[in-house]
Amino acid sequence: LDALEIEKVIICGHDWGGFISWQFPLLYPERVAGAIGVNTPFLPRPPMPIVQMIKAVRGEKNYIVAFQEPDRPEAALEKNVRDVFTFFLRKNVITAEEFAKLPAEERALDIYAAIEAGNPGGELLVSQAELDYYVRTFERTGFRGGINWYRNLDRNWELAEGLAQKIDVPALQIGAEDDVFIPPAMARGMERYVPDLETHVIAGCGHWTQQEKPEELNRLMIDWLDRRFGA
């Protein structure tokens, strides 16, 4: 923002980008005019380190816990990059209702078991050209940079100590009904920390909201921006 001489922004993010879009106004309130979370709600700083908390709830096999191990996640994902993106970038794989009925071991979200299991069904979300672009990029860069974000979760938790857990700008939260990674229920009580909040849930949508329901997502965001900022 400094380099581009931008004083204030309306920040928007999905998944981990969503966590950043909620933390940014806590760290730099003077630089934020508004905030939008796609799938990801604002979550107050938990009372214990994040990885420790996830391990207690989901167990050792959960992908976030598994990503703490050196090198093994990179090796598993980089073994066949095309298979990884073909596996993950899909819609209509499972509904939240179906996911809730799975055995606890499957709900742990074991990344290695998922990759080994292969094609989960559903419809590929991207064109062949887009898939090729992802594959070429990650064959060149590898996955270590992204995985290191998971390895820094507890460090980020430590850095957030003492931050007031309140966002004082207009905010929009858009959930996705069938996102089993970040279910809409995670946004319950969010208004305690984000008083000026508007919320929506997109029906029949899984984790990849921008690819699965782009028209509906864009409509919700543009409508809110028009009403709140005259964009």
C-alpha positions, 0 to 999 in steps of 0.5 A: 500500500505504501509503495502504491501510495494507497492510504486505505483499502477495502480488504477481501480474502478467501480461506487463509486470505480471509484470515489475513483480511480479518487480522489486517484491520486489527494490526493496521486499523488506520489503513482499512475502510472495510473488510470482506471474508469469503468463507472465512469468518473472523475468529478471535484469538484462541486461548491456546496455540492453534496447532495444539488446539487442532490436534486436540480436536481433530487428531494427529492425522489432520492436514494442519497437524500433518503439515508441521512435519518437515519435508514429508508434505512437500514430497507427497504433494510434489510427487504428482502435481497434476494429480493434486490439483485435479483432486482438490479443484472440484465441486459437488464432491460432498455436502456438509450434511454428508460430511457430518455423517462420516466416521470421525477418522474421515472427518479428521481430513487426513491429507495423505489418505485423501491423496492416496485415495485418488479422484473424489468425484465431482466436477473439475472447477477449472478449464484444462488451460487453467489446470495446466497453469497451476501445474506448471507453476507449482512444478516450478515453485513446489509447495513449501512456501504455502505449507510454511504458512501452516508451520507458522500458525503458532508463531502468528498466534504468539504475535497476536497476543494483546491485540484488541479483538474488535473490528471497527469498520463495515464488514461483510461475511459470505459463507458457503453452505457445503464448505467442510473446511470452513463451515458457515457455523464458524461465523456464529457469534461473529457480531460480538467482535465485528459490530457492523457486520452483514452476513450471507451464505451461498447455498449449494456451494463448497470450498472454492466459492470464487470458482463454484458460484462466481456470479452470486459471490460477485453480486453479493460483494458489489451490492454491499460495496455499492450500499456501504461505499458508493463503489 
